[in-house]
Amino acid sequence: MRPMVESTAYEVLRSEGPLEIRRYPLMQLATVRGVGDDDAFRLLFDYISGGNRRREKVPMTAPVVSGTQGTERIPMTVPVVSRPRSFSFVLPSSYPPHEVPEPVDSRVEIEILPGRELAVIRFRGRTGESAVAERYSSLLAAVKRSGLAPRGEPFLMRYNPPFVPGFLRRNEVAVEVLPLSEGRG
């Protein structure tokens, strides 16, 4: 069965039990900050449905990324997806950098993230706040055990539409880590 939407490409560099270290290429995001997930989803869905200067429909991609909420802030040294209270759609890779349609709503921001390495743990089920907080703790513990250095805060990646039953949903928690090429891990 073919997926209905493009999924962000990545290369698995290393696996340790449920933990994967992945390299992601440059990505462009449409992001909303400071509002709840439902409102942010609506704003982003409006953007990809033609709420942009070109009135162009932008294909939906996976995952949908949301930043941490209420966890301890870790200083960031480079741009990452893991900003608190953020909600992002990854834009299709077919758009060259800086050539995505400009949003009409100023609450939707376009970001370009350089390629980076992420530590990721996949899970199934719902993404309630307490369940995700437990997954963040497990992820950070696994990163520490692996001898890797996190960069930024953990974030959630969701791959399925809301109507998919919880037990069938693919979700991941991730955190950027210093590149393996820098001698870590």
matplotlib code that plots the C-alpha trace (Angstrom):
import matplotlib.pyplot as plt

x = [0.0, 1.4, 1.4, -1.1, 1.4, 5.1, 7.1, 10.3, 13.4, 16.2, 19.1, 19.5, 23.1, 22.8, 20.2, 20.4, 17.2, 14.3, 16.7, 17.6, 20.1, 19.0, 20.4, 17.8, 18.4, 17.5, 13.8, 11.3, 8.5, 5.3, 5.2, 2.7, 3.8, 2.1, -1.4, -2.8, -2.4, -6.0, -5.8, -2.3, -3.4, -6.3, -4.0, -1.5, -4.3, -5.7, -2.2, -1.7, -5.3, -4.6, -4.3, -1.1, -0.2, -0.2, -3.5, -1.8, -2.6, 0.4, 0.5, 0.3, 3.4, 4.3, 5.2, 3.4, 5.8, 5.0, 7.4, 7.5, 5.1, 6.0, 9.4, 12.6, 14.2, 17.6, 19.7, 19.7, 22.8, 21.4, 17.9, 15.9, 12.3, 12.1, 10.8, 8.2, 4.6, 5.2, 3.4, 4.8, 4.0, 7.0, 6.7, 7.2, 10.8, 9.8, 9.9, 13.4, 14.5, 12.9, 10.3, 7.4, 4.2, 4.2, 1.5, -1.4, -1.8, 1.2, 0.9, 2.2, 6.0, 8.2, 11.4, 14.3, 16.2, 19.7, 20.4, 20.9, 21.1, 18.2, 17.9, 14.4, 12.2, 9.0, 5.8, 2.1, -0.9, -2.3, -0.2, -1.6, 0.6, 1.6, 2.3, 4.5, 6.3, 7.2, 8.5, 10.6, 12.2, 12.8, 14.4, 16.7, 17.8, 18.5, 20.5, 22.5, 23.2, 24.4, 27.0, 25.3, 24.8, 21.3, 21.0, 17.7, 14.5, 12.7, 9.7, 6.9, 6.4, 3.0, 2.4, -1.3, -4.5, -6.7, -9.3, -6.7, -7.3, -4.7, -3.3, -2.5, -0.9, 2.8, 4.4, 8.0, 9.8, 13.0, 15.8, 18.6, 22.0, 25.6, 26.6, 28.3, 31.1, 32.1, 33.4, 30.4, 28.8]
y = [0.0, 3.4, 6.2, 9.0, 11.8, 12.4, 11.4, 13.2, 11.3, 10.4, 8.0, 5.7, 6.1, 3.8, 1.8, 0.8, -1.0, 1.3, 4.3, 5.4, 8.0, 9.6, 12.1, 14.4, 16.7, 20.4, 20.9, 23.7, 24.1, 26.1, 26.8, 28.4, 29.3, 30.2, 28.6, 25.2, 22.3, 22.5, 26.2, 25.7, 22.8, 24.9, 27.8, 25.5, 23.5, 26.9, 27.7, 24.4, 24.6, 27.8, 30.4, 31.7, 34.6, 32.2, 30.7, 27.4, 24.1, 22.7, 18.9, 17.5, 15.7, 13.7, 14.1, 16.9, 18.3, 19.8, 21.3, 20.5, 22.2, 22.8, 20.9, 22.4, 24.8, 23.7, 26.5, 26.2, 26.9, 26.3, 26.3, 23.2, 22.2, 21.8, 25.2, 25.2, 25.6, 25.3, 23.3, 22.7, 21.1, 19.9, 21.2, 19.0, 18.4, 19.4, 23.1, 24.6, 26.5, 30.0, 29.1, 27.9, 30.0, 33.0, 32.6, 35.1, 34.8, 36.4, 33.7, 31.2, 31.4, 29.7, 28.2, 26.6, 24.1, 22.8, 19.1, 17.6, 14.4, 13.4, 10.7, 9.1, 6.6, 5.4, 4.5, 3.7, 5.1, 8.5, 11.5, 12.8, 15.2, 12.7, 9.8, 12.1, 13.5, 9.8, 9.2, 12.4, 11.1, 7.7, 9.3, 11.6, 8.6, 6.6, 9.5, 9.8, 6.0, 6.2, 8.9, 11.4, 15.1, 16.5, 19.9, 21.6, 20.1, 16.9, 17.2, 15.0, 13.9, 12.5, 10.7, 9.9, 11.9, 12.3, 9.7, 6.8, 4.6, 5.1, 1.6, 2.1, 5.6, 6.1, 8.7, 9.5, 11.6, 13.1, 15.4, 16.9, 15.5, 16.6, 14.9, 11.5, 12.8, 15.1, 12.0, 11.6, 8.2]
z = [0.0, -1.1, 1.5, 0.6, 1.4, 1.0, 4.1, 5.0, 3.8, 6.2, 6.4, 9.5, 10.7, 13.7, 15.7, 19.4, 20.4, 19.9, 19.4, 15.8, 14.9, 11.6, 9.2, 7.7, 4.7, 4.6, 5.2, 4.8, 7.4, 7.7, 11.4, 13.9, 17.4, 20.6, 20.0, 20.8, 18.4, 17.0, 16.2, 14.7, 12.6, 11.2, 10.3, 8.6, 6.8, 5.5, 4.3, 2.3, 1.1, -0.8, 2.0, 0.4, -1.9, -4.9, -3.9, -4.6, -2.9, -1.2, -0.9, 2.7, 3.9, 7.0, 9.7, 11.5, 14.1, 17.4, 20.0, 23.6, 26.0, 29.7, 29.7, 30.8, 28.3, 27.0, 25.3, 21.5, 19.4, 15.9, 14.3, 15.3, 15.1, 18.9, 20.0, 22.7, 21.6, 18.0, 15.4, 11.9, 8.6, 6.7, 3.1, 0.1, -1.0, -4.6, -3.6, -4.0, -0.9, -0.6, -3.3, -1.3, -1.5, 0.9, 3.6, 3.7, 7.5, 9.3, 12.1, 9.6, 9.2, 6.6, 8.1, 6.4, 8.6, 7.6, 7.4, 10.9, 12.9, 15.2, 17.8, 17.4, 19.1, 17.3, 19.1, 18.4, 20.1, 21.2, 21.9, 25.1, 27.1, 29.9, 27.4, 25.3, 28.4, 29.3, 25.8, 26.0, 29.2, 27.7, 24.6, 26.6, 28.8, 25.7, 24.1, 27.3, 27.4, 23.8, 24.7, 22.4, 23.2, 22.7, 21.0, 21.8, 23.2, 22.3, 19.9, 18.6, 15.0, 14.0, 10.7, 10.6, 10.2, 13.4, 12.2, 12.3, 15.4, 18.1, 18.0, 14.3, 14.6, 13.9, 16.2, 17.0, 19.6, 18.5, 19.6, 17.6, 18.5, 17.7, 14.5, 14.8, 12.7, 15.6, 17.4, 19.7, 20.3]

ax = plt.figure().add_subplot(projection="3d")
ax.plot(x, y, z, "-o")
ax.set_aspect("equal")
plt.show()
